[in-house]
Amino acid sequence: MRRTTPPGTTTNDVGSAWRLPNSPCPHTPTCPSASSPDREAAHTVAGRPEQGWSLLCNGVLLFEDTGELLPDGQVIAPHRTLAIAA
């Protein structure tokens, strides 16, 4: 069975939910926007842990090394804290 998507829409990782890329967040309370400092607190809508990434409700692509790719194409470098040996 071949699936086609309506123009300008996206699917989640299982291909079952159609959503316009700029549609409002359906969560309560609303997820922080991609430009907010707390953008990583948004709900995960798709994830591939075996590949090391998650797509958040606000369109941010979050990588396991804490790097991010914002919807506008801006790259946020990894910012994990370093463990200091005692």
C-alpha positions as CSV (number, residue, x, y, z in Angstrom):
1,M,0.0,0.0,0.0
2,R,1.4,3.3,-1.0
3,R,0.8,6.3,1.3
4,T,0.7,9.8,0.0
5,T,0.8,12.9,2.2
6,P,-1.1,16.1,1.6
7,P,1.1,19.0,0.5
8,G,2.7,20.9,3.4
9,T,2.0,18.2,6.0
10,T,4.2,15.9,8.0
11,T,3.8,12.6,9.7
12,N,5.0,11.3,13.1
13,D,7.5,8.4,13.3
14,V,4.8,5.8,12.7
15,G,3.2,7.8,9.9
16,S,-0.3,7.9,11.5
17,A,-0.7,11.5,12.5
18,W,-1.0,14.4,10.0
19,R,0.0,17.8,11.2
20,L,0.9,21.0,9.6
21,P,4.5,22.0,10.4
22,N,3.5,25.3,12.1
23,S,0.3,24.2,13.7
24,P,-0.1,25.0,17.4
25,C,1.0,22.6,20.1
26,P,-1.8,20.3,21.2
27,H,-0.4,19.8,24.7
28,T,-1.6,21.4,28.0
29,P,0.3,23.4,29.1
30,T,1.7,24.4,25.7
31,C,5.2,23.3,24.9
32,P,7.9,26.0,24.8
33,S,8.7,27.4,21.4
34,A,11.9,26.5,19.5
35,S,13.3,30.0,20.3
36,S,12.7,29.6,24.1
37,P,15.7,28.9,26.4
38,D,13.7,25.9,27.7
39,R,12.9,24.4,24.3
40,E,14.2,21.0,25.3
41,A,11.2,20.7,27.7
42,A,8.8,20.2,24.7
43,H,7.2,16.8,24.3
44,T,8.9,14.2,22.1
45,V,6.7,13.4,19.1
46,A,9.1,11.1,17.3
47,G,12.3,9.4,18.3
48,R,14.9,7.0,17.0
49,P,17.0,6.2,20.1
50,E,19.0,3.7,18.1
51,Q,20.1,6.6,15.8
52,G,20.5,9.0,18.7
53,W,17.8,11.7,18.0
54,S,14.3,12.8,19.0
55,L,11.9,15.2,17.3
56,L,10.2,17.6,19.8
57,C,6.7,19.1,19.5
58,N,8.2,22.5,18.8
59,G,10.1,21.2,15.7
60,V,13.5,20.9,17.4
61,L,15.6,17.9,16.5
62,L,17.4,16.9,19.7
63,F,20.5,14.7,19.5
64,E,21.7,12.3,22.3
65,D,25.0,14.4,22.6
66,T,22.7,17.4,23.6
67,G,23.3,19.1,20.2
68,E,20.2,20.5,18.5
69,L,18.9,21.5,15.1
70,L,16.2,24.2,15.2
71,P,13.4,24.4,12.7
72,D,15.0,27.5,11.1
73,G,18.2,25.5,10.4
74,Q,20.2,27.0,13.3
75,V,22.6,24.5,14.9
76,I,23.1,24.4,18.6
77,A,26.4,22.8,19.6
78,P,26.3,20.0,22.3
79,H,26.2,21.5,25.8
80,R,26.4,18.5,28.1
81,T,28.1,19.0,31.4
82,L,31.5,17.2,31.9
83,A,31.9,14.7,34.6
84,I,34.9,15.6,36.8
85,A,36.7,12.6,38.4
86,A,37.2,13.0,42.1
